[in-house]
Amino acid sequence: MKVVIGIAFLVILGSLGSAFFFLMKDKSKSSRTVNALTVRIGMSIALFLLILFAHHMGWIQSTGIR
C-alpha cells in the first residue's frame, strides 16, 4: 500500500510540475495548464478516497500522534 501511495504522490507532483511548465512556457490561449491542474485535483481526491477506503478495510492502521 505504501508503494501505491508513493506512486500516486509522484503522479500528483508530476502533474503540478507540468502545469507550472505550461503556465510559464505556453504563451497561447490553450487550456493545457487547466487540464494539468484538473488532473492533479482529481488524483488528489482519488488518493484521499483510497486512503479512507484502505483504512476502513484494515489495510492500513492509524498510529495516532505520539
Secondary structure, 3 states (H helix, E strand, C coil): CHHHHHHHHHHHHHHHHHHHHHHHHCCCCCCHHHHHHHHHHHHHHHHHHHHHHHHHHCCCCCCCCC
